[in-house]
């Protein structure tokens, strides 16, 4: 969509120019949001397509934009000023209320730069209704790829509904696979492999699993071809096994770069500090169930999270996740791979998973070995 590419380029320039200048909500809509809606094929002057300050009933509070198909609301867009923090739960509660009253399934919250797209009717916890989150100012292609799904002609195809159903299943399968292949919790996988191998001791099995590089990927909005663009069918994707590393693109992330399954190499956090790959103090952050959680790697190699200290990234991730679950009234105990869970900034300032540091150390060791044999 050339119109969309051009509009996003112009909006990026305006975001950089207006950031920090207290742009109000009306100016944000006029200069940042409406140019994108027009580029997506929505006629803002046609009341059968777009209604501003839409009310389902006179007594309802208005939503900024109602995008209509066959004169019925299909997508609500609620706008906030450019510098507003969209993670404020007031805004989510506000737009969820609009959607619930009007019976609208898809809602978008935007400050002109960041967009957060929700499925209001999904039978999951409120924070898990989030389908995609991205920033127009990030030139990583996620904005273009996801916004194309909101084009008028794409909304008529119900592509969002199809992708959402796949995503709900993919989220559960991904979580199960990540737990199964967690290098710090290999018990279930070890037992399965012991039944299928001969003469392999448990110690050798664990050592082999630490050497393995295993990844899982699912298609996302980025895999969707743009409208009217014919492409040959892509080969079927398979789970990566035996040393294959595949990039994964989860539905919600803070990282700007691609999110990868890190190498399981037996490298510890202290190894990374001793080798100067990591230089504490280092801030860690990620988003879980719509909540931004933070931790910090201290100079002594410990991780401070939610008032507790640990030397394990996975233990820190478990503490953070359980804190969110407890606050949401969910009593479950969780296990996760902290090397995948946490995000850090690399030397260039790009946000990556903590596992990137493991990969970086392995790369340095490999280069050193090559130099010795040269």
ABEGO torsion letter per residue (X at the ends): XAAAAAAAAAAAAAAAAABGAGBBAAAAAAAAAAAAAAAAGBBAABAAABBBGBBABAABBBBABBBBBGGBBABBBBBBBAABBAABAAAAAAAAAAAAAAGBABBBBBAGABBBBBBAABBBBAAAABABBBBAABBAGAAAAAAAAABAAAAAAGAAAAAAAAAAAAAAAAAAAAAAABAABAAAAAAAAAAABBGBBAAAAAAAAAABBBBBBBBBAAABBBBGBBBBBBBBBBBBBGGBBBBBBBABBABABBBBBBBBAGBBAAAAAAAGABBOBBBBBBBBGGBBBBBBBBAAGBBBBGGBBBABAAAAAAAAAAAAAAAAGBABBBBBBAAAABBBBBAAGBBBBAAAAAAAAAAAAAAAAAAAAX
